Amino acid sequence: MPGKIKQLIDTIITDRANGNKLVIHLTRAKLMLKGIDPDIYSETSEDYPNVIRQLKSLAQEIGVTLKSD
């Protein structure tokens, strides 16, 4: 299912930030520090299992609950 990474990134950012622009920027920076550039993934991007694992781990680390597929 292409776009899974983009969906996870968007969920992590929106759930963590809750509309706060500063937290949006901080969360995007945290993703970049973990080696995940949110700008390079789109709805048509290939889903890489290692990136999905990293995102799920990060979500757990920062307290964001992701839906199970």
mmCIF file as gemmi writes it, N, C-alpha and C atoms, coordinates in Angstrom:
data_model
loop_
_atom_site.group_PDB
_atom_site.id
_atom_site.type_symbol
_atom_site.label_atom_id
_atom_site.label_alt_id
_atom_site.label_comp_id
_atom_site.label_asym_id
_atom_site.label_entity_id
_atom_site.label_seq_id
_atom_site.pdbx_PDB_ins_code
_atom_site.Cartn_x
_atom_site.Cartn_y
_atom_site.Cartn_z
_atom_site.occupancy
_atom_site.B_iso_or_equiv
_atom_site.pdbx_formal_charge
_atom_site.auth_seq_id
_atom_site.auth_asym_id
_atom_site.pdbx_PDB_model_num
ATOM 1 N N . MET Axp A 1 ? 0.836 -1.179 0 1 0 ? 1 A 1
ATOM 2 C CA . MET Axp A 1 ? 0 0 0 1 0 ? 1 A 1
ATOM 3 C C . MET Axp A 1 ? 0.885 1.247 0 1 0 ? 1 A 1
ATOM 4 N N . PRO Axp A 2 ? 1.141 1.828 -1.149 1 0 ? 2 A 1
ATOM 5 C CA . PRO Axp A 2 ? 1.967 3.039 -1.211 1 0 ? 2 A 1
ATOM 6 C C . PRO Axp A 2 ? 1.355 4.167 -0.376 1 0 ? 2 A 1
ATOM 7 N N . GLY Axp A 3 ? 2.223 4.967 0.209 1 0 ? 3 A 1
ATOM 8 C CA . GLY Axp A 3 ? 1.772 6.104 0.994 1 0 ? 3 A 1
ATOM 9 C C . GLY Axp A 3 ? 1.66 5.846 2.483 1 0 ? 3 A 1
ATOM 10 N N . LYS Axp A 4 ? 1.951 4.644 2.916 1 0 ? 4 A 1
ATOM 11 C CA . LYS Axp A 4 ? 1.861 4.29 4.342 1 0 ? 4 A 1
ATOM 12 C C . LYS Axp A 4 ? 2.819 5.152 5.178 1 0 ? 4 A 1
ATOM 13 N N . ILE Axp A 5 ? 4.015 5.388 4.665 1 0 ? 5 A 1
ATOM 14 C CA . ILE Axp A 5 ? 4.992 6.198 5.393 1 0 ? 5 A 1
ATOM 15 C C . ILE Axp A 5 ? 4.475 7.622 5.553 1 0 ? 5 A 1
ATOM 16 N N . LYS Axp A 6 ? 3.962 8.193 4.489 1 0 ? 6 A 1
ATOM 17 C CA . LYS Axp A 6 ? 3.4 9.549 4.541 1 0 ? 6 A 1
ATOM 18 C C . LYS Axp A 6 ? 2.264 9.614 5.554 1 0 ? 6 A 1
ATOM 19 N N . GLN Axp A 7 ? 1.413 8.603 5.549 1 0 ? 7 A 1
ATOM 20 C CA . GLN Axp A 7 ? 0.287 8.549 6.481 1 0 ? 7 A 1
ATOM 21 C C . GLN Axp A 7 ? 0.791 8.493 7.926 1 0 ? 7 A 1
ATOM 22 N N . LEU Axp A 8 ? 1.787 7.671 8.199 1 0 ? 8 A 1
ATOM 23 C CA . LEU Axp A 8 ? 2.35 7.568 9.547 1 0 ? 8 A 1
ATOM 24 C C . LEU Axp A 8 ? 2.986 8.886 9.984 1 0 ? 8 A 1
ATOM 25 N N . ILE Axp A 9 ? 3.739 9.509 9.095 1 0 ? 9 A 1
ATOM 26 C CA . ILE Axp A 9 ? 4.377 10.797 9.413 1 0 ? 9 A 1
ATOM 27 C C . ILE Axp A 9 ? 3.315 11.838 9.765 1 0 ? 9 A 1
ATOM 28 N N . ASP Axp A 10 ? 2.292 11.928 8.922 1 0 ? 10 A 1
ATOM 29 C CA . ASP Axp A 10 ? 1.232 12.905 9.169 1 0 ? 10 A 1
ATOM 30 C C . ASP Axp A 10 ? 0.518 12.641 10.49 1 0 ? 10 A 1
ATOM 31 N N . THR Axp A 11 ? 0.262 11.385 10.789 1 0 ? 11 A 1
ATOM 32 C CA . THR Axp A 11 ? -0.406 11.027 12.044 1 0 ? 11 A 1
ATOM 33 C C . THR Axp A 11 ? 0.453 11.401 13.244 1 0 ? 11 A 1
ATOM 34 N N . ILE Axp A 12 ? 1.726 11.077 13.179 1 0 ? 12 A 1
ATOM 35 C CA . ILE Axp A 12 ? 2.634 11.395 14.281 1 0 ? 12 A 1
ATOM 36 C C . ILE Axp A 12 ? 2.677 12.909 14.511 1 0 ? 12 A 1
ATOM 37 N N . ILE Axp A 13 ? 2.823 13.666 13.442 1 0 ? 13 A 1
ATOM 38 C CA . ILE Axp A 13 ? 2.924 15.123 13.576 1 0 ? 13 A 1
ATOM 39 C C . ILE Axp A 13 ? 1.626 15.723 14.106 1 0 ? 13 A 1
ATOM 40 N N . THR Axp A 14 ? 0.496 15.353 13.525 1 0 ? 14 A 1
ATOM 41 C CA . THR Axp A 14 ? -0.764 15.976 13.942 1 0 ? 14 A 1
ATOM 42 C C . THR Axp A 14 ? -1.187 15.554 15.34 1 0 ? 14 A 1
ATOM 43 N N . ASP Axp A 15 ? -1.002 14.289 15.679 1 0 ? 15 A 1
ATOM 44 C CA . ASP Axp A 15 ? -1.391 13.835 17.016 1 0 ? 15 A 1
ATOM 45 C C . ASP Axp A 15 ? -0.503 14.436 18.099 1 0 ? 15 A 1
ATOM 46 N N . ARG Axp A 16 ? 0.754 14.515 17.822 1 0 ? 16 A 1
ATOM 47 C CA . ARG Axp A 16 ? 1.681 15.072 18.824 1 0 ? 16 A 1
ATOM 48 C C . ARG Axp A 16 ? 1.504 16.579 18.963 1 0 ? 16 A 1
ATOM 49 N N . ALA Axp A 17 ? 1.348 17.285 17.841 1 0 ? 17 A 1
ATOM 50 C CA . ALA Axp A 17 ? 1.296 18.748 17.861 1 0 ? 17 A 1
ATOM 51 C C . ALA Axp A 17 ? -0.046 19.28 18.34 1 0 ? 17 A 1
ATOM 52 N N . ASN Axp A 18 ? -1.118 18.595 18 1 0 ? 18 A 1
ATOM 53 C CA . ASN Axp A 18 ? -2.449 19.032 18.425 1 0 ? 18 A 1
ATOM 54 C C . ASN Axp A 18 ? -2.709 20.487 18.034 1 0 ? 18 A 1
ATOM 55 N N . GLY Axp A 19 ? -2.221 20.872 16.845 1 0 ? 19 A 1
ATOM 56 C CA . GLY Axp A 19 ? -2.453 22.218 16.322 1 0 ? 19 A 1
ATOM 57 C C . GLY Axp A 19 ? -1.409 23.25 16.707 1 0 ? 19 A 1
ATOM 58 N N . ASN Axp A 20 ? -0.477 22.919 17.57 1 0 ? 20 A 1
ATOM 59 C CA . ASN Axp A 20 ? 0.554 23.851 18.011 1 0 ? 20 A 1
ATOM 60 C C . ASN Axp A 20 ? 1.677 23.886 16.971 1 0 ? 20 A 1
ATOM 61 N N . LYS Axp A 21 ? 1.854 25.052 16.334 1 0 ? 21 A 1
ATOM 62 C CA . LYS Axp A 21 ? 2.835 25.166 15.253 1 0 ? 21 A 1
ATOM 63 C C . LYS Axp A 21 ? 4.268 24.91 15.714 1 0 ? 21 A 1
ATOM 64 N N . LEU Axp A 22 ? 4.59 25.327 16.925 1 0 ? 22 A 1
ATOM 65 C CA . LEU Axp A 22 ? 5.937 25.082 17.444 1 0 ? 22 A 1
ATOM 66 C C . LEU Axp A 22 ? 6.187 23.581 17.577 1 0 ? 22 A 1
ATOM 67 N N . VAL Axp A 23 ? 5.222 22.847 18.092 1 0 ? 23 A 1
ATOM 68 C CA . VAL Axp A 23 ? 5.38 21.404 18.26 1 0 ? 23 A 1
ATOM 69 C C . VAL Axp A 23 ? 5.433 20.706 16.895 1 0 ? 23 A 1
ATOM 70 N N . ILE Axp A 24 ? 4.715 21.241 15.923 1 0 ? 24 A 1
ATOM 71 C CA . ILE Axp A 24 ? 4.798 20.691 14.557 1 0 ? 24 A 1
ATOM 72 C C . ILE Axp A 24 ? 6.244 20.775 14.071 1 0 ? 24 A 1
ATOM 73 N N . HIS Axp A 25 ? 6.858 21.937 14.219 1 0 ? 25 A 1
ATOM 74 C CA . HIS Axp A 25 ? 8.248 22.113 13.762 1 0 ? 25 A 1
ATOM 75 C C . HIS Axp A 25 ? 9.224 21.252 14.563 1 0 ? 25 A 1
ATOM 76 N N . LEU Axp A 26 ? 9.003 21.166 15.863 1 0 ? 26 A 1
ATOM 77 C CA . LEU Axp A 26 ? 9.877 20.338 16.694 1 0 ? 26 A 1
ATOM 78 C C . LEU Axp A 26 ? 9.76 18.856 16.338 1 0 ? 26 A 1
ATOM 79 N N . THR Axp A 27 ? 8.555 18.405 16.059 1 0 ? 27 A 1
ATOM 80 C CA . THR Axp A 27 ? 8.344 17 15.689 1 0 ? 27 A 1
ATOM 81 C C . THR Axp A 27 ? 8.981 16.699 14.337 1 0 ? 27 A 1
ATOM 82 N N . ARG Axp A 28 ? 8.829 17.627 13.386 1 0 ? 28 A 1
ATOM 83 C CA . ARG Axp A 28 ? 9.481 17.449 12.081 1 0 ? 28 A 1
ATOM 84 C C . ARG Axp A 28 ? 11.004 17.402 12.248 1 0 ? 28 A 1
ATOM 85 N N . ALA Axp A 29 ? 11.54 18.243 13.138 1 0 ? 29 A 1
ATOM 86 C CA . ALA Axp A 29 ? 12.986 18.245 13.387 1 0 ? 29 A 1
ATOM 87 C C . ALA Axp A 29 ? 13.42 16.922 14.009 1 0 ? 29 A 1
ATOM 88 N N . LYS Axp A 30 ? 12.617 16.395 14.927 1 0 ? 30 A 1
ATOM 89 C CA . LYS Axp A 30 ? 12.94 15.107 15.56 1 0 ? 30 A 1
ATOM 90 C C . LYS Axp A 30 ? 12.972 13.995 14.502 1 0 ? 30 A 1
ATOM 91 N N . LEU Axp A 31 ? 12.017 14.035 13.574 1 0 ? 31 A 1
ATOM 92 C CA . LEU Axp A 31 ? 12.014 13.054 12.486 1 0 ? 31 A 1
ATOM 93 C C . LEU Axp A 31 ? 13.295 13.168 11.661 1 0 ? 31 A 1
ATOM 94 N N . MET Axp A 32 ? 13.699 14.396 11.379 1 0 ? 32 A 1
ATOM 95 C CA . MET Axp A 32 ? 14.916 14.609 10.589 1 0 ? 32 A 1
ATOM 96 C C . MET Axp A 32 ? 16.144 14.074 11.342 1 0 ? 32 A 1
ATOM 97 N N . LEU Axp A 33 ? 16.182 14.304 12.651 1 0 ? 33 A 1
ATOM 98 C CA . LEU Axp A 33 ? 17.305 13.801 13.443 1 0 ? 33 A 1
ATOM 99 C C . LEU Axp A 33 ? 17.345 12.276 13.468 1 0 ? 33 A 1
ATOM 100 N N . LYS Axp A 34 ? 16.178 11.66 13.322 1 0 ? 34 A 1
ATOM 101 C CA . LYS Axp A 34 ? 16.106 10.192 13.273 1 0 ? 34 A 1
ATOM 102 C C . LYS Axp A 34 ? 16.388 9.662 11.863 1 0 ? 34 A 1
ATOM 103 N N . GLY Axp A 35 ? 16.645 10.589 10.92 1 0 ? 35 A 1
ATOM 104 C CA . GLY Axp A 35 ? 16.983 10.185 9.555 1 0 ? 35 A 1
ATOM 105 C C . GLY Axp A 35 ? 15.795 10.061 8.625 1 0 ? 35 A 1
ATOM 106 N N . ILE Axp A 36 ? 14.657 10.626 9.01 1 0 ? 36 A 1
ATOM 107 C CA . ILE Axp A 36 ? 13.453 10.554 8.177 1 0 ? 36 A 1
ATOM 108 C C . ILE Axp A 36 ? 13.056 11.966 7.783 1 0 ? 36 A 1
ATOM 109 N N . ASP Axp A 37 ? 13.195 12.283 6.504 1 0 ? 37 A 1
ATOM 110 C CA . ASP Axp A 37 ? 12.821 13.606 5.99 1 0 ? 37 A 1
ATOM 111 C C . ASP Axp A 37 ? 11.356 13.564 5.569 1 0 ? 37 A 1
ATOM 112 N N . PRO Axp A 38 ? 10.469 14.226 6.307 1 0 ? 38 A 1
ATOM 113 C CA . PRO Axp A 38 ? 9.041 14.169 5.987 1 0 ? 38 A 1
ATOM 114 C C . PRO Axp A 38 ? 8.703 14.707 4.592 1 0 ? 38 A 1
ATOM 115 N N . ASP Axp A 39 ? 9.556 15.59 4.053 1 0 ? 39 A 1
ATOM 116 C CA . ASP Axp A 39 ? 9.266 16.211 2.763 1 0 ? 39 A 1
ATOM 117 C C . ASP Axp A 39 ? 9.498 15.289 1.571 1 0 ? 39 A 1
ATOM 118 N N . ILE Axp A 40 ? 10.23 14.209 1.743 1 0 ? 40 A 1
ATOM 119 C CA . ILE Axp A 40 ? 10.51 13.364 0.571 1 0 ? 40 A 1
ATOM 120 C C . ILE Axp A 40 ? 9.475 12.259 0.37 1 0 ? 40 A 1
ATOM 121 N N . TYR Axp A 41 ? 8.558 12.114 1.329 1 0 ? 41 A 1
ATOM 122 C CA . TYR Axp A 41 ? 7.548 11.061 1.215 1 0 ? 41 A 1
ATOM 123 C C . TYR Axp A 41 ? 6.209 11.655 0.801 1 0 ? 41 A 1
ATOM 124 N N . SER Axp A 42 ? 5.531 10.949 -0.123 1 0 ? 42 A 1
ATOM 125 C CA . SER Axp A 42 ? 4.214 11.386 -0.592 1 0 ? 42 A 1
ATOM 126 C C . SER Axp A 42 ? 3.268 10.189 -0.584 1 0 ? 42 A 1
ATOM 127 N N . GLU Axp A 43 ? 2.054 10.426 -1.034 1 0 ? 43 A 1
ATOM 128 C CA . GLU Axp A 43 ? 1.057 9.358 -1.08 1 0 ? 43 A 1
ATOM 129 C C . GLU Axp A 43 ? 1.429 8.256 -2.076 1 0 ? 43 A 1
ATOM 130 N N . THR Axp A 44 ? 2.352 8.557 -2.977 1 0 ? 44 A 1
ATOM 131 C CA . THR Axp A 44 ? 2.752 7.563 -3.978 1 0 ? 44 A 1
ATOM 132 C C . THR Axp A 44 ? 4.142 6.974 -3.703 1 0 ? 44 A 1
ATOM 133 N N . SER Axp A 45 ? 4.762 7.38 -2.616 1 0 ? 45 A 1
ATOM 134 C CA . SER Axp A 45 ? 6.094 6.871 -2.279 1 0 ? 45 A 1
ATOM 135 C C . SER Axp A 45 ? 6.043 5.399 -1.912 1 0 ? 45 A 1
ATOM 136 N N . GLU Axp A 46 ? 7.102 4.706 -2.278 1 0 ? 46 A 1
ATOM 137 C CA . GLU Axp A 46 ? 7.223 3.289 -1.921 1 0 ? 46 A 1
ATOM 138 C C . GLU Axp A 46 ? 7.348 3.16 -0.405 1 0 ? 46 A 1
ATOM 139 N N . ASP Axp A 47 ? 6.778 2.117 0.137 1 0 ? 47 A 1
ATOM 140 C CA . ASP Axp A 47 ? 6.837 1.877 1.574 1 0 ? 47 A 1
ATOM 141 C C . ASP Axp A 47 ? 8.025 0.983 1.906 1 0 ? 47 A 1
ATOM 142 N N . TYR Axp A 48 ? 8.964 1.531 2.65 1 0 ? 48 A 1
ATOM 143 C CA . TYR Axp A 48 ? 10.143 0.796 3.063 1 0 ? 48 A 1
ATOM 144 C C . TYR Axp A 48 ? 9.913 0.267 4.48 1 0 ? 48 A 1
ATOM 145 N N . PRO Axp A 49 ? 9.992 -1.047 4.673 1 0 ? 49 A 1
ATOM 146 C CA . PRO Axp A 49 ? 9.716 -1.633 5.978 1 0 ? 49 A 1
ATOM 147 C C . PRO Axp A 49 ? 10.576 -1.064 7.117 1 0 ? 49 A 1
ATOM 148 N N . ASN Axp A 50 ? 11.845 -0.767 6.829 1 0 ? 50 A 1
ATOM 149 C CA . ASN Axp A 50 ? 12.705 -0.235 7.884 1 0 ? 50 A 1
ATOM 150 C C . ASN Axp A 50 ? 12.264 1.165 8.321 1 0 ? 50 A 1
ATOM 151 N N . VAL Axp A 51 ? 11.774 1.989 7.406 1 0 ? 51 A 1
ATOM 152 C CA . VAL Axp A 51 ? 11.29 3.328 7.75 1 0 ? 51 A 1
ATOM 153 C C . VAL Axp A 51 ? 9.991 3.213 8.549 1 0 ? 51 A 1
ATOM 154 N N . ILE Axp A 52 ? 9.128 2.293 8.151 1 0 ? 52 A 1
ATOM 155 C CA . ILE Axp A 52 ? 7.877 2.077 8.884 1 0 ? 52 A 1
ATOM 156 C C . ILE Axp A 52 ? 8.186 1.638 10.316 1 0 ? 52 A 1
ATOM 157 N N . ARG Axp A 53 ? 9.154 0.749 10.481 1 0 ? 53 A 1
ATOM 158 C CA . ARG Axp A 53 ? 9.562 0.321 11.834 1 0 ? 53 A 1
ATOM 159 C C . ARG Axp A 53 ? 10.087 1.499 12.65 1 0 ? 53 A 1
ATOM 160 N N . GLN Axp A 54 ? 10.906 2.332 12.028 1 0 ? 54 A 1
ATOM 161 C CA . GLN Axp A 54 ? 11.446 3.51 12.717 1 0 ? 54 A 1
ATOM 162 C C . GLN Axp A 54 ? 10.323 4.445 13.159 1 0 ? 54 A 1
ATOM 163 N N . LEU Axp A 55 ? 9.352 4.655 12.282 1 0 ? 55 A 1
ATOM 164 C CA . LEU Axp A 55 ? 8.243 5.551 12.612 1 0 ? 55 A 1
ATOM 165 C C . LEU Axp A 55 ? 7.387 4.994 13.745 1 0 ? 55 A 1
ATOM 166 N N . LYS Axp A 56 ? 7.13 3.692 13.715 1 0 ? 56 A 1
ATOM 167 C CA . LYS Axp A 56 ? 6.349 3.079 14.789 1 0 ? 56 A 1
ATOM 168 C C . LYS Axp A 56 ? 7.087 3.162 16.109 1 0 ? 56 A 1
ATOM 169 N N . SER Axp A 57 ? 8.401 2.978 16.076 1 0 ? 57 A 1
ATOM 170 C CA . SER Axp A 57 ? 9.208 3.079 17.278 1 0 ? 57 A 1
ATOM 171 C C . SER Axp A 57 ? 9.206 4.512 17.811 1 0 ? 57 A 1
ATOM 172 N N . LEU Axp A 58 ? 9.347 5.482 16.925 1 0 ? 58 A 1
ATOM 173 C CA . LEU Axp A 58 ? 9.325 6.881 17.328 1 0 ? 58 A 1
ATOM 174 C C . LEU Axp A 58 ? 7.969 7.253 17.92 1 0 ? 58 A 1
ATOM 175 N N . ALA Axp A 59 ? 6.897 6.798 17.299 1 0 ? 59 A 1
ATOM 176 C CA . ALA Axp A 59 ? 5.557 7.093 17.804 1 0 ? 59 A 1
ATOM 177 C C . ALA Axp A 59 ? 5.405 6.574 19.226 1 0 ? 59 A 1
ATOM 178 N N . GLN Axp A 60 ? 5.869 5.371 19.464 1 0 ? 60 A 1
ATOM 179 C CA . GLN Axp A 60 ? 5.795 4.796 20.808 1 0 ? 60 A 1
ATOM 180 C C . GLN Axp A 60 ? 6.652 5.61 21.777 1 0 ? 60 A 1
ATOM 181 N N . GLU Axp A 61 ? 7.816 6.014 21.325 1 0 ? 61 A 1
ATOM 182 C CA . GLU Axp A 61 ? 8.751 6.786 22.159 1 0 ? 61 A 1
ATOM 183 C C . GLU Axp A 61 ? 8.156 8.122 22.611 1 0 ? 61 A 1
ATOM 184 N N . ILE Axp A 62 ? 7.396 8.781 21.718 1 0 ? 62 A 1
ATOM 185 C CA . ILE Axp A 62 ? 6.851 10.099 22.05 1 0 ? 62 A 1
ATOM 186 C C . ILE Axp A 62 ? 5.397 10.047 22.501 1 0 ? 62 A 1
ATOM 187 N N . GLY Axp A 63 ? 4.856 8.84 22.614 1 0 ? 63 A 1
ATOM 188 C CA . GLY Axp A 63 ? 3.515 8.693 23.167 1 0 ? 63 A 1
ATOM 189 C C . GLY Axp A 63 ? 2.37 8.888 22.196 1 0 ? 63 A 1
ATOM 190 N N . VAL Axp A 64 ? 2.61 8.655 20.913 1 0 ? 64 A 1
ATOM 191 C CA . VAL Axp A 64 ? 1.556 8.753 19.91 1 0 ? 64 A 1
ATOM 192 C C . VAL Axp A 64 ? 1.052 7.352 19.603 1 0 ? 64 A 1
ATOM 193 N N . THR Axp A 65 ? -0.264 7.177 19.666 1 0 ? 65 A 1
ATOM 194 C CA . THR Axp A 65 ? -0.866 5.888 19.374 1 0 ? 65 A 1
ATOM 195 C C . THR Axp A 65 ? -1.227 5.819 17.897 1 0 ? 65 A 1
ATOM 196 N N . LEU Axp A 66 ? -0.727 4.796 17.228 1 0 ? 66 A 1
ATOM 197 C CA . LEU Axp A 66 ? -1.026 4.579 15.812 1 0 ? 66 A 1
ATOM 198 C C . LEU Axp A 66 ? -2.063 3.492 15.671 1 0 ? 66 A 1
ATOM 199 N N . LYS Axp A 67 ? -2.907 3.629 14.652 1 0 ? 67 A 1
ATOM 200 C CA . LYS Axp A 67 ? -3.892 2.578 14.378 1 0 ? 67 A 1
ATOM 201 C C . LYS Axp A 67 ? -3.186 1.345 13.86 1 0 ? 67 A 1
ATOM 202 N N . SER Axp A 68 ? -3.692 0.182 14.249 1 0 ? 68 A 1
ATOM 203 C CA . SER Axp A 68 ? -3.157 -1.062 13.725 1 0 ? 68 A 1
ATOM 204 C C . SER Axp A 68 ? -3.766 -1.33 12.364 1 0 ? 68 A 1
ATOM 205 N N . ASP Axp A 69 ? -2.955 -1.909 11.464 1 0 ? 69 A 1
ATOM 206 C CA . ASP Axp A 69 ? -3.462 -2.223 10.111 1 0 ? 69 A 1
ATOM 207 C C . ASP Axp A 69 ? -3.855 -3.653 10.041 1 0 ? 69 A 1
